[in-house]
Amino acid sequence: MLRNARYAQSPIFRACHPDLPMSSSDYKHATHRLAALIQQARRNEAIAAKLFDIELDMLRATELSEFTDGLTEQVRDRFELDEVWFALTDIEDNRRILALLGEQGGLSERLLVGTVDFLRLTENSDAPVLSDNIRHLQQLIPRHLRTRIRSLALLPLQMEGRLVGALILGSGDAARYQPGMESFFLHQLAIKVSAGLTSIWAREQLRLLATRDPLTGLRNRRDLEAVLEQELGRSQRNEQPLALLFLDLDDFKTINDNWGHESGDACLVHVAQRMQSMMRREDSLFRFAGDEFIALLPGQTEERAEHIAERMKADLTSNPATAGDEPIAVSFSYGIACIRPEANKTADELLRLADQRLYDMKRRLAD
Ligand SMILES: Nc1nc2c(ncn2[C@@H]2O[C@H](COP(=O)(O)OP(=O)(O)OP(=O)(O)O)[C@@H](O)[C@H]2O)c(=O)[nH]1
């Protein structure tokens, strides 16, 4: 009752009811307030439209890197910011997210921060933190941006109810984000990004389960079939050779027999990691079967592929797997098949040729 009575006295109420008598100063005040409210409503509408566009883009992403790169770019450009980046806490799930992003070649700006530090800085809350106290938040800003960013909005992100990091909006203007400012839309954005990230990561995990070898984390044989077809097409389009390196560990049964199956597993993981570390971003490594691996090397000739295989061998000799403190000597034989774009070979022919050459090498080794 009391509130209604007060509202009836307010200049806005009276401006909306011109039949009621009103002083000219009240009228002026009311029209100013109305104009300000209309302006604010238009600003809110524009922000909501931008958020809607950003959300649509998030939904369209089919890969994690497309999601993160598209999102940071969109938020930066649409809200005229200097830089936008992700800071993720150092939990295992986030390490896997960053590893996948690394493989997909996405997200140049990203940070992995200590979970304890992160929770302290955000006071373990899911509310946006707005601050121009940059010194206090140094750990959350990529090193090369530390002199440029003067204020920031930190939007905590949640996955399955757990705080996993933040999307950070950085501005070169110290006045852009100050504590106590209205943060309703930033909170909305944080909720949308959390939902988007949760959904794309769930999709990526399903895809990884279907296309990865669970022991080594390498791509599996099923994935090879798809990638090989793609690479053959690309080799023909770009008129570049494609080399396929078929590798099979020597006498692996003896390693299992001597050191036990668990050490054998650790040895396979070690070999996979060493081989992977020697390959370029555009190459791909697959676990084909038990102790057999395949490397696809786009743009490489047979001679180059042989050189790479020999370098991998030398690397395994100088960095052997271990069981406790003891080194496990492991080597491999290999076969190479290379196609020139004009040769028009099929994936099957390429695989069979490499397998035949691997078999020849094994036989020479046995003789
Ligand atoms: N520890 C472990 N061993 C595996 C795994 N998959 C396959 N193996 C073993 O790898 C060995 C492969 O043996 P073979 O293909 O006969 O070959 P090899 O002993 O390496 O001999 P050559 O290839 O002729 O040099 C078998 O003993 C399998 O049991 C695995 O996931 N973990």
The ligand as an SDF file (V2000), in Angstrom:
LIG
                    3D

 32 34  0  0  0  0  0  0  0  0999 V2000
   52.0690  -55.8580  -22.4700 N   0  0  0  0  0  0  0  0  0  0  0  0
   51.3420  -55.9370  -23.5900 C   0  0  0  0  0  0  0  0  0  0  0  0
   51.6370  -56.8230  -24.5380 N   0  0  0  0  0  0  0  0  0  0  0  0
   50.9080  -56.8680  -25.6600 C   0  0  0  0  0  0  0  0  0  0  0  0
   49.8320  -55.9920  -25.8610 C   0  0  0  0  0  0  0  0  0  0  0  0
   49.2840  -56.2530  -27.0930 N   0  0  0  0  0  0  0  0  0  0  0  0
   50.0080  -57.2610  -27.6110 C   0  0  0  0  0  0  0  0  0  0  0  0
   50.9900  -57.6330  -26.7590 N   0  0  0  0  0  0  0  0  0  0  0  0
   51.9800  -58.6720  -26.9240 C   0  0  0  0  0  0  0  0  0  0  0  0
   52.8270  -58.3320  -27.9990 O   0  0  0  0  0  0  0  0  0  0  0  0
   53.4060  -59.5360  -28.5010 C   0  0  0  0  0  0  0  0  0  0  0  0
   53.4580  -59.4480  -30.0010 C   0  0  0  0  0  0  0  0  0  0  0  0
   54.0330  -60.6050  -30.4170 O   0  0  0  0  0  0  0  0  0  0  0  0
   54.3780  -60.9510  -31.9160 P   0  0  0  0  0  0  0  0  0  0  0  0
   53.5150  -60.1120  -32.8260 O   0  0  0  0  0  0  0  0  0  0  0  0
   54.2980  -62.4070  -32.0660 O   0  0  0  0  0  0  0  0  0  0  0  0
   55.7790  -60.4590  -32.1430 O   0  0  0  0  0  0  0  0  0  0  0  0
   57.1330  -60.2370  -31.3600 P   0  0  0  0  0  0  0  0  0  0  0  0
   57.2770  -61.0690  -30.1070 O   0  0  0  0  0  0  0  0  0  0  0  0
   57.2650  -58.7840  -31.1930 O   0  0  0  0  0  0  0  0  0  0  0  0
   58.1430  -60.7920  -32.4090 O   0  0  0  0  0  0  0  0  0  0  0  0
   58.5160  -60.1360  -33.8110 P   0  0  0  0  0  0  0  0  0  0  0  0
   57.4130  -59.2080  -34.2020 O   0  0  0  0  0  0  0  0  0  0  0  0
   58.6360  -61.2850  -34.7530 O   0  0  0  0  0  0  0  0  0  0  0  0
   59.7980  -59.4290  -33.6080 O   0  0  0  0  0  0  0  0  0  0  0  0
   52.5490  -60.6950  -27.9920 C   0  0  0  0  0  0  0  0  0  0  0  0
   53.2820  -61.4270  -27.0520 O   0  0  0  0  0  0  0  0  0  0  0  0
   51.3630  -60.0040  -27.3240 C   0  0  0  0  0  0  0  0  0  0  0  0
   50.9240  -60.6940  -26.1600 O   0  0  0  0  0  0  0  0  0  0  0  0
   49.5220  -55.0630  -24.8390 C   0  0  0  0  0  0  0  0  0  0  0  0
   48.5870  -54.2490  -24.9340 O   0  0  0  0  0  0  0  0  0  0  0  0
   50.2990  -55.0710  -23.7280 N   0  0  0  0  0  0  0  0  0  0  0  0
  1  2  1  0
  2  3  2  0
  2 32  1  0
  3  4  1  0
  4  5  2  0
  4  8  1  0
  5  6  1  0
  5 30  1  0
  6  7  2  0
  7  8  1  0
  8  9  1  0
  9 10  1  0
  9 28  1  0
 10 11  1  0
 11 12  1  0
 11 26  1  0
 12 13  1  0
 13 14  1  0
 14 15  2  0
 14 16  1  0
 14 17  1  0
 17 18  1  0
 18 19  2  0
 18 20  1  0
 18 21  1  0
 21 22  1  0
 22 23  2  0
 22 24  1  0
 22 25  1  0
 26 27  1  0
 26 28  1  0
 28 29  1  0
 30 31  2  0
 30 32  1  0
M  END
$$$$
